[in-house]
Amino acid sequence: MALTKTNHIVETVCPIARTAEIVSGKWTLLIIRDLASGVKRFNQLERSLHGISPKTLSERLRSLEEEGIIIRQTFAEMPPRVEYSLTTKGRDLCIVIESMRSYGKRWLCNE
């Protein structure tokens, strides 16, 4: 597995390792799960993700935006309105999340 040093992170060439690097942060997959149902505002995400701090949510949203997983759209209103939505790249991750849901239902949850 080759490693390439770029800026401040080390990126692997392995697609599984690279994907895991993007989604491994606590709350990241749950943010993507919530955005899969459509556009959300910061406070909607915060309410949905019980226990997440505003600082952590901001950090995760920023990193997902940098990775091209989400789009942040700001509206010049008073008070300012910001909405988040998945990009095509982000929507493709929903397949991974749905696979995790199916696995969890089959093997981890007693439903």
A tleap script that builds the chain and sets N, CA, C and O, in Angstrom:
source leaprc.protein.ff14SB
mol = sequence {
  NMET ALA LEU THR LYS THR ASN HIE ILE VAL
  GLU THR VAL CYS PRO ILE ALA ARG THR ALA
  GLU ILE VAL SER GLY LYS TRP THR LEU LEU
  ILE ILE ARG ASP LEU ALA SER GLY VAL LYS
  ARG PHE ASN GLN LEU GLU ARG SER LEU HIE
  GLY ILE SER PRO LYS THR LEU SER GLU ARG
  LEU ARG SER LEU GLU GLU GLU GLY ILE ILE
  ILE ARG GLN THR PHE ALA GLU MET PRO PRO
  ARG VAL GLU TYR SER LEU THR THR LYS GLY
  ARG ASP LEU CYS ILE VAL ILE GLU SER MET
  ARG SER TYR GLY LYS ARG TRP LEU CYS ASN
  CGLU
}
set mol.1.N position { 0.860 -1.162 0.000 }
set mol.1.CA position { 0.000 0.000 0.000 }
set mol.1.C position { 0.909 1.228 0.000 }
set mol.1.O position { 1.709 1.414 0.917 }
set mol.2.N position { 0.785 2.037 -1.000 }
set mol.2.CA position { 1.631 3.229 -1.138 }
set mol.2.C position { 1.061 4.379 -0.324 }
set mol.2.O position { -0.155 4.523 -0.194 }
set mol.3.N position { 1.953 5.196 0.221 }
set mol.3.CA position { 1.546 6.383 0.963 }
set mol.3.C position { 2.067 7.615 0.250 }
set mol.3.O position { 3.188 7.618 -0.260 }
set mol.4.N position { 1.273 8.639 0.213 }
set mol.4.CA position { 1.657 9.893 -0.400 }
set mol.4.C position { 1.451 11.004 0.606 }
set mol.4.O position { 0.359 11.141 1.157 }
set mol.5.N position { 2.478 11.803 0.859 }
set mol.5.CA position { 2.343 12.906 1.813 }
set mol.5.C position { 1.871 14.138 1.046 }
set mol.5.O position { 2.519 14.573 0.094 }
set mol.6.N position { 0.731 14.696 1.473 }
set mol.6.CA position { 0.206 15.914 0.862 }
set mol.6.C position { -0.225 16.849 1.967 }
set mol.6.O position { -0.982 16.460 2.856 }
set mol.7.N position { 0.251 18.079 1.918 }
set mol.7.CA position { -0.082 19.087 2.914 }
set mol.7.C position { 0.093 18.545 4.325 }
set mol.7.O position { 1.213 18.228 4.726 }
set mol.8.N position { -0.988 18.433 5.081 }
set mol.8.CA position { -0.902 18.047 6.483 }
set mol.8.C position { -1.386 16.633 6.775 }
set mol.8.O position { -1.362 16.208 7.930 }
set mol.9.N position { -1.824 15.892 5.760 }
set mol.9.CA position { -2.297 14.531 6.009 }
set mol.9.C position { -1.572 13.548 5.114 }
set mol.9.O position { -1.021 13.910 4.075 }
set mol.10.N position { -1.584 12.312 5.536 }
set mol.10.CA position { -1.038 11.237 4.720 }
set mol.10.C position { -2.213 10.497 4.118 }
set mol.10.O position { -3.055 9.969 4.844 }
set mol.11.N position { -2.278 10.453 2.790 }
set mol.11.CA position { -3.372 9.773 2.107 }
set mol.11.C position { -2.886 8.427 1.587 }
set mol.11.O position { -1.789 8.335 1.036 }
set mol.12.N position { -3.676 7.405 1.754 }
set mol.12.CA position { -3.320 6.100 1.234 }
set mol.12.C position { -3.942 5.923 -0.136 }
set mol.12.O position { -4.940 6.561 -0.474 }
set mol.13.N position { -3.335 5.047 -0.916 }
set mol.13.CA position { -3.847 4.761 -2.241 }
set mol.13.C position { -4.979 3.739 -2.158 }
set mol.13.O position { -5.792 3.649 -3.078 }
set mol.14.N position { -5.044 2.974 -1.080 }
set mol.14.CA position { -6.084 1.965 -0.900 }
set mol.14.C position { -7.445 2.651 -0.779 }
set mol.14.O position { -7.630 3.486 0.106 }
set mol.15.N position { -8.394 2.318 -1.644 }
set mol.15.CA position { -9.699 2.988 -1.603 }
set mol.15.C position { -10.475 2.717 -0.317 }
set mol.15.O position { -11.223 3.579 0.144 }
set mol.16.N position { -10.309 1.542 0.262 }
set mol.16.CA position { -11.009 1.248 1.514 }
set mol.16.C position { -10.454 2.101 2.639 }
set mol.16.O position { -11.211 2.672 3.424 }
set mol.17.N position { -9.133 2.190 2.720 }
set mol.17.CA position { -8.497 2.998 3.766 }
set mol.17.C position { -8.852 4.468 3.608 }
set mol.17.O position { -9.090 5.158 4.599 }
set mol.18.N position { -8.889 4.950 2.381 }
set mol.18.CA position { -9.218 6.358 2.134 }
set mol.18.C position { -10.658 6.650 2.512 }
set mol.18.O position { -10.938 7.683 3.121 }
set mol.19.N position { -11.586 5.752 2.160 }
set mol.19.CA position { -12.988 5.931 2.528 }
set mol.19.C position { -13.148 5.886 4.044 }
set mol.19.O position { -13.867 6.703 4.620 }
set mol.20.N position { -12.483 4.939 4.685 }
set mol.20.CA position { -12.545 4.837 6.147 }
set mol.20.C position { -12.014 6.107 6.797 }
set mol.20.O position { -12.541 6.545 7.820 }
set mol.21.N position { -10.989 6.697 6.222 }
set mol.21.CA position { -10.433 7.943 6.753 }
set mol.21.C position { -11.484 9.055 6.743 }
set mol.21.O position { -11.567 9.840 7.687 }
set mol.22.N position { -12.271 9.120 5.696 }
set mol.22.CA position { -13.285 10.168 5.565 }
set mol.22.C position { -14.441 9.951 6.528 }
set mol.22.O position { -14.897 10.902 7.163 }
set mol.23.N position { -14.925 8.722 6.650 }
set mol.23.CA position { -16.150 8.471 7.414 }
set mol.23.C position { -15.915 8.008 8.853 }
set mol.23.O position { -16.877 7.786 9.588 }
set mol.24.N position { -14.668 7.859 9.263 }
set mol.24.CA position { -14.397 7.269 10.570 }
set mol.24.C position { -14.611 8.217 11.749 }
set mol.24.O position { -14.691 7.754 12.887 }
set mol.25.N position { -14.706 9.505 11.519 }
set mol.25.CA position { -14.915 10.429 12.622 }
set mol.25.C position { -16.254 10.196 13.298 }
set mol.25.O position { -17.259 9.923 12.643 }
set mol.26.N position { -16.251 10.307 14.631 }
set mol.26.CA position { -17.496 10.130 15.371 }
set mol.26.C position { -18.531 11.114 14.839 }
set mol.26.O position { -18.222 12.286 14.627 }
set mol.27.N position { -19.733 10.654 14.625 }
set mol.27.CA position { -20.875 11.421 14.133 }
set mol.27.C position { -20.932 11.550 12.606 }
set mol.27.O position { -21.995 11.861 12.071 }
set mol.28.N position { -19.839 11.325 11.897 }
set mol.28.CA position { -19.798 11.595 10.455 }
set mol.28.C position { -20.855 10.801 9.692 }
set mol.28.O position { -21.609 11.374 8.906 }
set mol.29.N position { -20.918 9.507 9.913 }
set mol.29.CA position { -21.904 8.696 9.192 }
set mol.29.C position { -23.333 9.088 9.552 }
set mol.29.O position { -24.230 9.015 8.711 }
set mol.30.N position { -23.547 9.503 10.796 }
set mol.30.CA position { -24.895 9.917 11.205 }
set mol.30.C position { -25.293 11.249 10.569 }
set mol.30.O position { -26.467 11.469 10.271 }
set mol.31.N position { -24.333 12.123 10.363 }
set mol.31.CA position { -24.609 13.385 9.653 }
set mol.31.C position { -25.006 13.079 8.216 }
set mol.31.O position { -25.976 13.636 7.703 }
set mol.32.N position { -24.260 12.196 7.571 }
set mol.32.CA position { -24.580 11.812 6.192 }
set mol.32.C position { -25.949 11.134 6.145 }
set mol.32.O position { -26.740 11.396 5.239 }
set mol.33.N position { -26.229 10.268 7.113 }
set mol.33.CA position { -27.539 9.609 7.193 }
set mol.33.C position { -28.662 10.637 7.250 }
set mol.33.O position { -29.662 10.513 6.542 }
set mol.34.N position { -28.494 11.654 8.096 }
set mol.34.CA position { -29.535 12.670 8.235 }
set mol.34.C position { -29.696 13.505 6.972 }
set mol.34.O position { -30.814 13.875 6.612 }
set mol.35.N position { -28.603 13.802 6.304 }
set mol.35.CA position { -28.675 14.605 5.084 }
set mol.35.C position { -29.206 13.792 3.897 }
set mol.35.O position { -29.598 14.364 2.880 }
set mol.36.N position { -29.218 12.466 4.024 }
set mol.36.CA position { -29.741 11.623 2.940 }
set mol.36.C position { -31.222 11.893 2.691 }
set mol.36.O position { -31.712 11.674 1.583 }
set mol.37.N position { -31.934 12.361 3.702 }
set mol.37.CA position { -33.368 12.627 3.532 }
set mol.37.C position { -33.640 14.022 2.965 }
set mol.37.O position { -34.790 14.371 2.697 }
set mol.38.N position { -32.583 14.820 2.782 }
set mol.38.CA position { -32.774 16.130 2.178 }
set mol.38.C position { -31.982 17.222 2.872 }
set mol.38.O position { -31.208 16.963 3.793 }
set mol.39.N position { -32.189 18.437 2.415 }
set mol.39.CA position { -31.487 19.616 2.918 }
set mol.39.C position { -31.822 19.822 4.393 }
set mol.39.O position { -32.973 19.687 4.809 }
set mol.40.N position { -30.792 20.152 5.175 }
set mol.40.CA position { -30.987 20.404 6.600 }
set mol.40.C position { -30.231 21.659 7.008 }
set mol.40.O position { -29.208 22.015 6.422 }
set mol.41.N position { -30.762 22.313 8.025 }
set mol.41.CA position { -30.086 23.444 8.649 }
set mol.41.C position { -29.297 22.933 9.844 }
set mol.41.O position { -29.537 21.831 10.337 }
set mol.42.N position { -28.353 23.746 10.304 }
set mol.42.CA position { -27.483 23.367 11.408 }
set mol.42.C position { -28.289 22.918 12.621 }
set mol.42.O position { -28.004 21.873 13.207 }
set mol.43.N position { -29.297 23.706 12.999 }
set mol.43.CA position { -30.058 23.372 14.202 }
set mol.43.C position { -30.865 22.084 14.040 }
set mol.43.O position { -31.099 21.382 15.024 }
set mol.44.N position { -31.289 21.764 12.831 }
set mol.44.CA position { -31.993 20.504 12.592 }
set mol.44.C position { -31.055 19.321 12.806 }
set mol.44.O position { -31.433 18.317 13.410 }
set mol.45.N position { -29.834 19.448 12.305 }
set mol.45.CA position { -28.844 18.389 12.503 }
set mol.45.C position { -28.503 18.244 13.982 }
set mol.45.O position { -28.408 17.134 14.505 }
set mol.46.N position { -28.322 19.369 14.637 }
set mol.46.CA position { -27.963 19.358 16.053 }
set mol.46.C position { -29.046 18.656 16.902 }
set mol.46.O position { -28.729 17.883 17.807 }
set mol.47.N position { -30.314 18.935 16.597 }
set mol.47.CA position { -31.418 18.293 17.323 }
set mol.47.C position { -31.486 16.791 17.041 }
set mol.47.O position { -31.783 15.994 17.931 }
set mol.48.N position { -31.211 16.425 15.810 }
set mol.48.CA position { -31.295 15.025 15.415 }
set mol.48.C position { -30.174 14.186 16.026 }
set mol.48.O position { -30.370 13.011 16.337 }
set mol.49.N position { -29.011 14.787 16.195 }
set mol.49.CA position { -27.835 14.071 16.689 }
set mol.49.C position { -27.682 14.316 18.186 }
set mol.49.O position { -26.841 15.110 18.609 }
set mol.50.N position { -28.486 13.641 18.973 }
set mol.50.CA position { -28.497 13.834 20.423 }
set mol.50.C position { -27.101 13.628 21.003 }
set mol.50.O position { -26.493 12.574 20.820 }
set mol.51.N position { -26.601 14.643 21.702 }
set mol.51.CA position { -25.307 14.532 22.360 }
set mol.51.C position { -24.144 15.163 21.624 }
set mol.51.O position { -23.060 15.287 22.193 }
set mol.52.N position { -24.332 15.565 20.380 }
set mol.52.CA position { -23.238 16.200 19.642 }
set mol.52.C position { -23.124 17.656 20.090 }
set mol.52.O position { -24.132 18.336 20.282 }
set mol.53.N position { -21.891 18.126 20.254 }
set mol.53.CA position { -21.695 19.530 20.618 }
set mol.53.C position { -21.712 20.378 19.351 }
set mol.53.O position { -21.381 19.881 18.274 }
set mol.54.N position { -22.091 21.646 19.461 }
set mol.54.CA position { -22.063 22.522 18.285 }
set mol.54.C position { -20.668 22.594 17.656 }
set mol.54.O position { -20.542 22.655 16.433 }
set mol.55.N position { -19.634 22.588 18.480 }
set mol.55.CA position { -18.263 22.647 17.964 }
set mol.55.C position { -17.942 21.404 17.124 }
set mol.55.O position { -17.379 21.515 16.035 }
set mol.56.N position { -18.300 20.238 17.631 }
set mol.56.CA position { -18.043 18.994 16.903 }
set mol.56.C position { -18.841 18.962 15.613 }
set mol.56.O position { -18.313 18.568 14.573 }
set mol.57.N position { -20.100 19.368 15.660 }
set mol.57.CA position { -20.919 19.386 14.453 }
set mol.57.C position { -20.308 20.318 13.422 }
set mol.57.O position { -20.228 19.965 12.246 }
set mol.58.N position { -19.880 21.486 13.833 }
set mol.58.CA position { -19.237 22.436 12.911 }
set mol.58.C position { -17.986 21.838 12.286 }
set mol.58.O position { -17.762 21.975 11.083 }
set mol.59.N position { -17.170 21.175 13.098 }
set mol.59.CA position { -15.932 20.558 12.595 }
set mol.59.C position { -16.232 19.463 11.587 }
set mol.59.O position { -15.597 19.390 10.535 }
set mol.60.N position { -17.205 18.605 11.908 }
set mol.60.CA position { -17.547 17.509 10.986 }
set mol.60.C position { -18.117 18.060 9.677 }
set mol.60.O position { -17.764 17.585 8.598 }
set mol.61.N position { -18.991 19.053 9.771 }
set mol.61.CA position { -19.557 19.644 8.554 }
set mol.61.C position { -18.460 20.275 7.700 }
set mol.61.O position { -18.462 20.134 6.477 }
set mol.62.N position { -17.536 20.961 8.338 }
set mol.62.CA position { -16.435 21.598 7.607 }
set mol.62.C position { -15.581 20.545 6.893 }
set mol.62.O position { -15.232 20.719 5.726 }
set mol.63.N position { -15.246 19.457 7.587 }
set mol.63.CA position { -14.412 18.432 6.956 }
set mol.63.C position { -15.153 17.728 5.823 }
set mol.63.O position { -14.551 17.399 4.802 }
set mol.64.N position { -16.453 17.494 5.994 }
set mol.64.CA position { -17.231 16.886 4.911 }
set mol.64.C position { -17.331 17.814 3.704 }
set mol.64.O position { -17.333 17.356 2.562 }
set mol.65.N position { -17.412 19.096 3.957 }
set mol.65.CA position { -17.427 20.064 2.857 }
set mol.65.C position { -16.081 20.062 2.134 }
set mol.65.O position { -16.039 20.093 0.904 }
set mol.66.N position { -14.991 20.026 2.883 }
set mol.66.CA position { -13.658 19.988 2.281 }
set mol.66.C position { -13.447 18.737 1.439 }
set mol.66.O position { -12.732 18.774 0.437 }
set mol.67.N position { -14.063 17.632 1.840 }
set mol.67.CA position { -13.949 16.370 1.098 }
set mol.67.C position { -14.900 16.312 -0.095 }
set mol.67.O position { -14.833 15.373 -0.889 }
set mol.68.N position { -15.780 17.296 -0.232 }
set mol.68.CA position { -16.725 17.300 -1.344 }
set mol.68.C position { -17.925 16.390 -1.116 }
set mol.68.O position { -18.599 15.996 -2.067 }
set mol.69.N position { -18.194 16.054 0.154 }
set mol.69.CA position { -19.312 15.176 0.498 }
set mol.69.C position { -20.602 15.984 0.661 }
set mol.69.O position { -21.684 15.509 0.318 }
set mol.70.N position { -20.481 17.188 1.178 }
set mol.70.CA position { -21.653 18.049 1.366 }
set mol.70.C position { -21.406 19.420 0.742 }
set mol.70.O position { -20.272 19.814 0.466 }
set mol.71.N position { -22.503 20.122 0.533 }
set mol.71.CA position { -22.475 21.511 0.065 }
set mol.71.C position { -23.081 22.367 1.167 }
set mol.71.O position { -24.117 22.030 1.741 }
set mol.72.N position { -22.422 23.470 1.448 }
set mol.72.CA position { -22.925 24.450 2.422 }
set mol.72.C position { -23.409 25.650 1.630 }
set mol.72.O position { -22.642 26.267 0.891 }
set mol.73.N position { -24.678 25.978 1.787 }
set mol.73.CA position { -25.241 27.120 1.071 }
set mol.73.C position { -25.696 28.164 2.083 }
set mol.73.O position { -26.482 27.878 2.986 }
set mol.74.N position { -25.180 29.390 1.910 }
set mol.74.CA position { -25.498 30.489 2.813 }
set mol.74.C position { -26.445 31.452 2.114 }
set mol.74.O position { -26.269 31.775 0.940 }
set mol.75.N position { -27.454 31.905 2.853 }
set mol.75.CA position { -28.425 32.847 2.322 }
set mol.75.C position { -28.276 34.172 3.058 }
set mol.75.O position { -28.211 34.202 4.287 }
set mol.76.N position { -28.223 35.261 2.305 }
set mol.76.CA position { -28.057 36.595 2.885 }
set mol.76.C position { -29.396 37.095 3.405 }
set mol.76.O position { -30.067 37.903 2.762 }
set mol.77.N position { -29.768 36.607 4.566 }
set mol.77.CA position { -31.015 36.997 5.219 }
set mol.77.C position { -30.687 37.416 6.640 }
set mol.77.O position { -29.571 37.213 7.119 }
set mol.78.N position { -31.654 37.993 7.300 }
set mol.78.CA position { -31.490 38.300 8.712 }
set mol.78.C position { -32.512 37.526 9.503 }
set mol.78.O position { -33.706 37.746 9.298 }
set mol.79.N position { -32.132 36.649 10.382 }
set mol.79.CA position { -30.756 36.211 10.615 }
set mol.79.C position { -30.253 35.353 9.451 }
set mol.79.O position { -31.051 34.791 8.701 }
set mol.80.N position { -28.930 35.255 9.303 }
set mol.80.CA position { -28.373 34.454 8.198 }
set mol.80.C position { -28.865 33.006 8.264 }
set mol.80.O position { -29.013 32.436 9.345 }
set mol.81.N position { -29.110 32.435 7.109 }
set mol.81.CA position { -29.573 31.049 7.016 }
set mol.81.C position { -28.527 30.243 6.273 }
set mol.81.O position { -28.031 30.668 5.230 }
set mol.82.N position { -28.188 29.071 6.813 }
set mol.82.CA position { -27.215 28.174 6.199 }
set mol.82.C position { -27.871 26.807 6.067 }
set mol.82.O position { -28.466 26.301 7.018 }
set mol.83.N position { -27.759 26.214 4.885 }
set mol.83.CA position { -28.317 24.892 4.643 }
set mol.83.C position { -27.226 23.960 4.133 }
set mol.83.O position { -26.301 24.376 3.436 }
set mol.84.N position { -27.359 22.698 4.497 }
set mol.84.CA position { -26.402 21.671 4.099 }
set mol.84.C position { -27.126 20.602 3.310 }
set mol.84.O position { -28.258 20.236 3.626 }
set mol.85.N position { -26.461 20.103 2.275 }
set mol.85.CA position { -27.018 19.015 1.483 }
set mol.85.C position { -25.879 18.147 0.960 }
set mol.85.O position { -24.724 18.571 0.920 }
set mol.86.N position { -26.226 16.927 0.562 }
set mol.86.CA position { -25.234 16.005 0.027 }
set mol.86.C position { -24.935 16.312 -1.430 }
set mol.86.O position { -25.819 16.706 -2.190 }
set mol.87.N position { -23.693 16.128 -1.804 }
set mol.87.CA position { -23.302 16.177 -3.208 }
set mol.87.C position { -23.541 14.780 -3.794 }
set mol.87.O position { -23.963 13.876 -3.072 }
set mol.88.N position { -23.284 14.599 -5.063 }
set mol.88.CA position { -23.367 13.270 -5.675 }
set mol.88.C position { -22.400 12.326 -4.974 }
set mol.88.O position { -22.733 11.170 -4.712 }
set mol.89.N position { -21.224 12.810 -4.677 }
set mol.89.CA position { -20.223 12.021 -3.950 }
set mol.89.C position { -20.770 11.610 -2.579 }
set mol.89.O position { -20.549 10.482 -2.140 }
set mol.90.N position { -21.464 12.498 -1.918 }
set mol.90.CA position { -22.051 12.200 -0.620 }
set mol.90.C position { -23.206 11.227 -0.721 }
set mol.90.O position { -23.340 10.330 0.111 }
set mol.91.N position { -24.048 11.398 -1.743 }
set mol.91.CA position { -25.183 10.484 -1.922 }
set mol.91.C position { -24.705 9.061 -2.184 }
set mol.91.O position { -25.372 8.101 -1.797 }
set mol.92.N position { -23.566 8.919 -2.832 }
set mol.92.CA position { -23.020 7.579 -3.070 }
set mol.92.C position { -22.640 6.882 -1.766 }
set mol.92.O position { -22.627 5.652 -1.710 }
set mol.93.N position { -22.333 7.642 -0.723 }
set mol.93.CA position { -22.032 7.042 0.578 }
set mol.93.C position { -23.276 6.458 1.244 }
set mol.93.O position { -23.161 5.635 2.153 }
set mol.94.N position { -24.438 6.867 0.811 }
set mol.94.CA position { -25.682 6.342 1.388 }
set mol.94.C position { -25.797 4.837 1.162 }
set mol.94.O position { -26.431 4.142 1.956 }
set mol.95.N position { -25.203 4.336 0.108 }
set mol.95.CA position { -25.186 2.892 -0.160 }
set mol.95.C position { -24.423 2.177 0.948 }
set mol.95.O position { -24.842 1.119 1.418 }
set mol.96.N position { -23.303 2.761 1.361 }
set mol.96.CA position { -22.502 2.198 2.445 }
set mol.96.C position { -23.318 2.204 3.739 }
set mol.96.O position { -23.339 1.216 4.473 }
set mol.97.N position { -23.979 3.309 4.006 }
set mol.97.CA position { -24.772 3.435 5.235 }
set mol.97.C position { -25.932 2.451 5.228 }
set mol.97.O position { -26.232 1.850 6.260 }
set mol.98.N position { -26.582 2.278 4.104 }
set mol.98.CA position { -27.686 1.320 4.023 }
set mol.98.C position { -27.184 -0.104 4.240 }
set mol.98.O position { -27.872 -0.914 4.862 }
set mol.99.N position { -25.999 -0.416 3.738 }
set mol.99.CA position { -25.406 -1.738 3.988 }
set mol.99.C position { -25.132 -1.930 5.475 }
set mol.99.O position { -25.345 -3.015 6.015 }
set mol.100.N position { -24.659 -0.875 6.134 }
set mol.100.CA position { -24.412 -0.943 7.576 }
set mol.100.C position { -25.723 -1.140 8.334 }
set mol.100.O position { -25.771 -1.892 9.308 }
set mol.101.N position { -26.784 -0.467 7.890 }
set mol.101.CA position { -28.103 -0.616 8.526 }
set mol.101.C position { -28.587 -2.072 8.395 }
set mol.101.O position { -29.061 -2.663 9.366 }
set mol.102.N position { -28.464 -2.636 7.195 }
set mol.102.CA position { -28.901 -4.018 6.968 }
set mol.102.C position { -28.103 -4.993 7.828 }
set mol.102.O position { -28.672 -5.909 8.421 }
set mol.103.N position { -26.803 -4.801 7.895 }
set mol.103.CA position { -25.948 -5.649 8.714 }
set mol.103.C position { -26.344 -5.536 10.187 }
set mol.103.O position { -26.487 -6.544 10.878 }
set mol.104.N position { -26.519 -4.310 10.656 }
set mol.104.CA position { -26.889 -4.093 12.046 }
set mol.104.C position { -28.215 -4.731 12.406 }
set mol.104.O position { -28.355 -5.327 13.473 }
set mol.105.N position { -29.201 -4.605 11.505 }
set mol.105.CA position { -30.508 -5.224 11.755 }
set mol.105.C position { -30.387 -6.745 11.813 }
set mol.105.O position { -31.010 -7.394 12.654 }
set mol.106.N position { -29.581 -7.306 10.913 }
set mol.106.CA position { -29.471 -8.766 10.844 }
set mol.106.C position { -28.668 -9.336 11.999 }
set mol.106.O position { -29.046 -10.355 12.576 }
set mol.107.N position { -27.566 -8.688 12.339 }
set mol.107.CA position { -26.623 -9.299 13.260 }
set mol.107.C position { -26.487 -8.635 14.626 }
set mol.107.O position { -26.006 -9.275 15.561 }
set mol.108.N position { -26.885 -7.395 14.773 }
set mol.108.CA position { -26.582 -6.675 16.007 }
set mol.108.C position { -27.794 -6.238 16.801 }
set mol.108.O position { -27.683 -6.013 18.006 }
set mol.109.N position { -28.925 -6.111 16.178 }
set mol.109.CA position { -30.113 -5.607 16.858 }
set mol.109.C position { -31.144 -6.713 16.994 }
set mol.109.O position { -31.354 -7.505 16.076 }
set mol.110.N position { -31.766 -6.753 18.128 }
set mol.110.CA position { -32.818 -7.752 18.362 }
set mol.110.C position { -34.168 -7.104 18.080 }
set mol.110.O position { -34.847 -6.634 18.993 }
set mol.111.N position { -34.542 -7.085 16.828 }
set mol.111.CA position { -35.818 -6.472 16.444 }
set mol.111.C position { -36.831 -7.536 16.118 }
set mol.111.O position { -37.969 -7.220 15.772 }
savepdb mol mol.pdb
quit
